[in-house]
Amino acid sequence: MAGPDLDLAHLVPEVYERLFARFGPQYWWPGDTPFEVVVGALLTQNTAWTNVERAIAALSQAGALSPEGIRELPETELAALIRSAGYFNQKARRLKGLVAFIYSAGGLDALFSRPISRLREDLLGVTGVGPETADSILLYAAGMPSFVIDAYTRRVCSRLGLCPSDVTYDDLQALFATHLPIDVRLYNEYHALFVALGKDVCRPRSPRCSECPLADLCAHAHKVIEGA
């Protein structure tokens, strides 16, 4: 996956240490309860987090930010409350389905008592729950060690040469699982640090490579800085 000259056992932890030194602890995921994290993980698909925050605030103000609240709310009313998150009709149906799944499992506590491999497989069986959403729920709501791969992680890692740009989700996740200790806090912080770097520095266009703590490790940064 990565070039044979890369010492991944050294590089993967070093990237974390540099990002942590630059950005500090991120205190992620933004959510007050495990269920709020579950809702946020689904709503954040294809939209910015600021839009999700507005949707969650609307659910909270309506007294619907709970499994009971979402189950009892008519789908059209739910869609109106989460309108800011985009694709609101689709996401309302998917939230209803996810809540039905939670109820069928006996609630979140019962659901999160399942072994991680089974729980991940079960989550992936829910309509609208893909690998990133499932792993976000596992890591940030259930407190289980499942490394989350998102667009920020993929962009940073491909620019660093850790993986090709078309790497599969599972292959990139396996890279971190192989070269890091199995640790919920570490996985949590590392993912959040990739988000911080990707939003503010390693942007899709006009990346701020001269400000990046990984610039000396990154062939992409060398090209950008030399061409400036």
N, C-alpha and C positions, 0 to 999 in steps of 0.2 A: 504493500500500500504506500508506504513512504520510501524514500530513497535509502539504499543499503548503507550509505555513509552516515546516516543520522543515528545517533545514540538515543533512542527513544526512552530508554529506562532513565536516562539523565535529563533529557530535554523536557519531557512531559511534566515532571515535578518542577523543573526550573521555570517553565512558563508560569506555572501557578505562583511560585514565590515572587517572581517579578511583578506580576499583576497585583498580587496582594500588597506588596510594598508600595506600589504606585497608587492604588485605589482604596486600600484598606477594606475592612469588613463591610459587606453589603447588606446584611440583615434581611435576606430574602427568605421566603416568598412574601410579597405584600398581601397579607390576609390575616384577619383576626381569629378565625376558626378554621378547622380542617375543611368544613363544608364550604366556607367562603373560598378557600383555595381551590377546591374542586370546581366550583362555579367559574372562578377566574380562569382556570386552566382551559376550560372549554370556550369561554367567551373570547379569550385572547387570540383565537385562531383568525388569521388574516386581518388583524386590526391592531392599532396602537394601544398600549396599556392605559393611556389617559382616557380612551373611549370606554374601556372596560371598567375603570374606576367610576365613571358616571353611571354606567349600567348597574353596577353593584350598589352604588349609593341609592339609586332609584328603587331597587329591590328592597333595600334596607328600610327606606322611608315608607314603603308600602307594607312593611311587615311580612315580606315574602322571602327573606333571605334565610330560608331553612328548607329542609326536605318537605316538611308539611306545607309550608307556604307555597312552594313551587308546584307541588302535587295538586293542591286545591285551587290554584289560580287557573282560570280559563286561558287557553293557549294564546288567544288574541290579546288578552290583557298582559300576559307575560311578554309577548313579542313587543308590545308598546313600551313596556318598562325597560327592555334591554335594547331599544332601538339604536342607541348611541354606539353599540358594539358592532353594528353592521350585520348584514345577512340575518336580520333579527327573526324573521319567520322560521328560517332553517334552524337557527340556534335555539329558538323557543322549543321546537319539536325535539331537538337533540337533548336539551336540558330536561324536558319531560321524560325522555327515554332513559337518561342517566339516573334521574331520581327514581324511576320505576325499578331500575336495576338495583339501586341502593336498597330500596324497600324489599325487593325479592331476596336480597342477601341478609336481611334482618337488621339493617342499619349500618352506619359507617363503622362502628366498633367491630361488629361481626365481620364485615367485609375486610377490614384491615387486619383481622386476625389470620387471614389466609396466608399461606406461604407466598413469598414474593413472585415466584415463577408462575404459580397458578393465578394469583391476583392480576398480574400483568396480562396474561392470556385472556382472563375473563373481561378485563377492561377493554382490551382490543376487540372483543366481540360485541361491544356496545356501538351502535351506529353513531358515527361522528367522532369516535375516540381513536385517534391514530397514535403512533409510537411516542411523539413528543408530548401529547396531552396525557397519555397513560403514564409516561415516566415523570411528568410534572406532578401528577397526582400521587404517584408512589413516593417520590422524594420529598415533596413539600407538604403534602397532606398526611400521608401515612408514615413518614419518617423512615422510609426504606431506601437502601443504597442502590439507586438506579440512575445512572448518569444521563442527564437530559441533553439531547442534541438539538440545537435550533440553528436558524440562519446565521446568527452571529458566530456561533462555534464553528460552523462549517466554513464561513468566510475566513476567519482568523487562521484556522488550521490549514486550509488550502494555500493561503498566502505564505504561511510559514514553511510549507512543503511537507507537513505531517501527513497529508492525504491529497489525493487528486480532487479536483473541484466537483467531480461527479460521484464521489464516494457514497456508498449506501449508508443509510442511518445505522444499521446494525454493525457495519464494519468500523465506523468512526466511534460508536459507543464502545466497541470491543477494545479499541486502542486505549481508551482511558481505563477501562476495567482491567486491562492487562498490566498497565504501567503505573497504577496508583493503588494505594491500600484501599480496601473496602471500608469506606467511612462516610457516613451520611453527611456530617458537617463539611468534610472536604468536598464531596460532590456538590453540595449545596452552594458553597462559597465559590468553587471553581466555575460553575455555570454562571453564577451571578457576575463574576468578574469578566467573563467573556462578553456578557451583555454590556457591561460598563465600557469595555474597550471598543466593542463594535458600534455602540451608539455615538460615542464621543470622539473616537480616534480612528479606528479601522473601518471607516465608512465605505459604502459601496462605490461612491464617487468622491473624488477629492479627499482621499485619506490623509490624515495628518501624521504622516510617517515620522517626521522629525520630532514629534512629541511622544512617540510610541516607546514604551519600555522594552519592547521586543525587536526594535528596528535592526539591531546588529545581528539578529538571528534570522532575519527575513529577507529573502531574495527579492520579493516584491517591493519592500521598502527601499532596498538598495537602488532599484531601477527608478523609483519615484524621486528619491532624493538626488540621484545623479542627474535626472532629467529636469530638475527644478531650476 
